[in-house]
């Protein structure tokens, strides 16, 4: 399964899940991929925040030079975020603005936001990083 970050001609961003690159090419050429916001079928792939490329499906289990598998690296990243960032859930944009304007103490936060909230944060000059991470089983 490949997850692509996609954008329509009107600038709406969303994710698309495909079996492989050929499935993306086939579906997009047939105009089967459409924007969930405006229903446009003029879609393109945009650069992703995080990407892993391997020559086969077992790549995530391969051991790196330092002895870590990619799956273990993702688990370690999730643990780091859990231990060092306060989860504010769907109040991310609201909390980020309060921190930006000094209404709340500065701290690391994580959570979810809508594309509109993200655009508002950019307009207000709030710097943030959007990372899509898979849920990790314990």
Secondary structure, 3 states (H helix, E strand, C coil): CEEEEEEECCCCEEEEEECCHHHHHHHHHCCCCCCCCCCCCCEEEECCCCCCCCCCCCHHHCECCCCCEHHHHHHHHHHHHHHHCEECHHHHHHHHHHHHCCCCCCCCEECCCCHHHHHHHHHCCCCCCCCCCCCCCC
